[in-house]
Amino acid sequence: MIKAIACAILGSVILASAPFATSAQVEDDRFYSETEEFVAGFVRFVAYHEAGHLIMHQLAGMQTDPYWSKGELEDFADQFAVVLLEPDASDDYGVAEIMDAAIGWLQVDNNAGINDPHSPPQDRALNIVCLVYGSDPMRFSDLQEFVDPDNDCQAQYTEMDDAIEDVFRAQTDEFGVEIEIKYLDANAETAEARDFLIRSEILEDLKDDLESDYILTNRTIIQARNCRGRFKEDTFHFNTVSGEFEEDDRYFITICYEMIDMRLRHGMTGVE
């Protein structure tokens, strides 16, 4: 009950632009509408979530480690994304985008199958808020009322930040394998989604963040494409690692135009 009340209050308060503005109140000339600005925050979060999976696999082999359950890996990737996107409290747009991501999860229907390893959408929203609050409790003090008092958000953030720093982040000025970005052709239905993603520069920002902080060891491709009929119309990470010839291995982060098109058409209300 407490969680449900917190979700309801959080959604209504943030949408009313207090205590922090959403991207709808922070103008950005890359976007044509408030909906585009709002969707950008959610799409950025899910792209960085997939980047968490990629780094976990490529640099630590966690994806195939039997010690980690699928649910734990998904939660870790969410936490990874929040730390990667950690906004300074004075960065209006950074704060707006991460709050839009939280709102986005609050508005996603919890209709996942029983085998879905992801946490319920409302839990994912509250986890974002908890970690943002924990990154700087003094400057993000207005978020405290949305945090479960039994959760030590500052300790959770510090533990995750330290884990990323100790295990994953590069401690030298070296650079790893350069990331490729590919915007594959769209069809008439998804052309606007492709245009939006290019204008958002989300994939370019992700490339820069990964290359500057991590030494990637394998060829890595961030691709945007039509997925209908071939893949689930969402975002996902996969690889073609054989273990025989490293130069032939590929790691992919895929963003589906159909997912973006659905969000742009329907906002963040989710899919029945």
N, C-alpha and C positions, 0 to 999 in steps of 0.2 A: 504493500500500500504506500509506504514512504517513497519507494522508487517511482511509482506511478504519479504521485502528487508532484514529486520533484521534476519529472519529465514534463508534466503539464505546465507547471510554473515556469520552468526554464524556457520552453517554447514560446509562451506568451510574453515573457519579459524580454527575451532577446529580440523577438519579432517586433516588439514595441520600441526597440532601439535603446533599451536601458538594461544593464549599465553600459554596454558597449554597442557601438554601431555595427550593423551588418553591412555587407558590401553594397546593399541597396542604398545605403546612406553615404558610401564612400565612392566618389566618382572615379571612373577609370575609362579613358578614351579607347581602350581596346574593345569595349563592349557597347552594344547598341541598346541594351535594355537592362532593367533591374533583374529580370529573370536570368539573363546571361551572366550577370555578375554573381548572382546567387548560385547558379549551377556550377560556375567556375570553382567555387570553394569546395563543393562536394567532389567534383571530378579531380581536382588537385589532390584531395585526401586519398581517394581510392587509387590514384596513380602512384602516390608515395607509399601506400600500403603494399602494392605489388612490388615496389622497389625494396621494401623491407624483406619480402620473401626472397627476392633475387640476391640481396646481399647475404642474408642468412644462409642461403644454399651455396653461393659461389665462394664465400670467404670462410664459412664455418661448417659446411656440410650438415646444417641443422635439419634441412627438409627430409633427409633420409636417415636421421638419427632416431633409433627406436625409443630413446629416452623421452622424446617430445611427442605428445599426442597431436592430432590434427587441430583440435580446439586450442591447445596451448600455442601452436605455431601461428594460428590466426590472431589470437590475442596479442602475441608478441609483435606481429606485423603491424597491428593497429598502434601499439605503443611506439614502435619504431617510427611510424609515420608522424605521430604527434611530435616526437623529439626532433625529427628532421625538419618539421614545419614550425617548430617552437617560435612563437612571435614575441618580440619585445613589447611590453605594455604600451610603449609610445608609438609603435608601428600600427597605425589605424587600419591600414589595409590588411596587414598580416593577421591582426586580431579578428577583423571582420571575416576573412576567409575561413579561419579555423572555427569560428562560431557558426558560419554558414554550414560547414561540414557537420557540426553537431546537430543543427536544426534539420539538416538533410536526413540524418539517421532517425531523428524523432518522427519524421514524416514518411518513413519507409514502412510499408506493411510487413508485419512479422508473419510471412507466409512461407518461410523456408521449409524444405522437407526435413524429415526426422534425421537424415544423415548429413545435414548441413553442419559443418564444424564451426561456423562463425557464431559468435555470441548474438543474442537478440539485438535488433537495431537500437532499442532504447538503452541497453547496456553499453553499446558502442558509443552512443552519444554522451552518456554520463561519464564514460571513461575518458573521452576527449576533454571534457570540462574539468575532471579531476586532475589530469596531468597538466593542463594549462595552468590551473590554479596552483598546483604543486611546484611548478617551475619558478614561481615568484609570488608566494602567498600575500606579501604585503601589497604589491602593485596590482594583483588580481583579487584583492580582498572582496570585491563585490560578487565574486563567483562562489564564495564560501557557503552561502545559503543553499546552493544547489548540490553540495557535496555531502555524501553520507558521512556523518560524524564518526562512524566506526572505521572509515578509510583514512589512512595516513597518506594523503596525496603527495605531500612533499617527499616522504620516504620512497614512495613508488616512483616518482619522477627521478629522484636522485639515483635510485638503484638502476633504472633503465638507462639513464644518461651515462652512468659509470660503465655499465655493461657495453654500451655502444662504443664508448671511448676506449675501453681496455681491449675489446675483442675485435672490433670492426674498423674503427677509424685509422687512417694512415697517420703515422707519427713522423713522417719524413716529407720532404718536398717532392718525392717521386710521383710519377703519374703512371697509371695502369693502362690497360687497353682502352682506346678511345671508343666511346659509345656512338652508335649510329642511330639516327632518327629517320624514320620512313613514314611519310603520309601517303598511303596507298590510295588509289583512285576511289572515289565514292560514286554512288549512283544518284539518280535524280532525287530520290527520297532522302538521302543522307548528305547531300552536297552542303547544305547549310551547317550541319554538324561538323563536317570537315573544316569549313571556313571558320567556324567558331573556335575549334580546337587550335588551328594555326594562329588565329589572332590572340588567343589566350596566352600563348607562349609557355604553357604548362610543361610540355615535353622538353623544351629547351632549358627551362629552369631546373627540371629534374636531372637532365644530363649534366648541367653545370654543378649542381649540388653533389651528385654522385662522384663525378670526376675529381672535384676539388677535395673531397673528404675521404675517399676510399680508393684503394689500389685494386681495380678490377683485373682479374687474371685471365679472363676469357672474352672472346668476342661477344659483345652485348648489343642487342638491338631493341630500341623502343619503337614500336610500330602502332600506327592507327590504321584501321581497316574496316571494311564491311565484314561482318561475321555471320550473318544469317545463312543458315543452311550448312555451315561448317563448324561453328563454335557457338558456345553460349554467348548471348549478346550482352556482354558485361565487360569487366576488366579481368585479366588473369596473367599469371606468370607461368612459363614452362621452359624447358630446355631440351636440347638434343645432345646430351652428354653421353658418350659411349664408353669413356674410360680408356680408350685405345690410343687415339691421336688427339691431343688437346687442341691442336690448331684447327680441328674440324668441329669442335664443340661450339654450340651456340646457346646463349641465354636470351630469352625474349620477355619483354613486357608488352602486352597487347591491350590497346584501348579500342573498344568497338564503337563505330559511329552510331549504330542503332541505339546503344545505351544513352549516348549524348542526345541524339535526336528525341528520344522519349522524354528525357528530362527537360529539354528546351520546350517541348510541346505541352507538357503536363506539369511543369514545375517539379516540386519534390514530393509529390503525393504518393509515389510508389506505384506498383503495378498490381492489379487484381489478378 
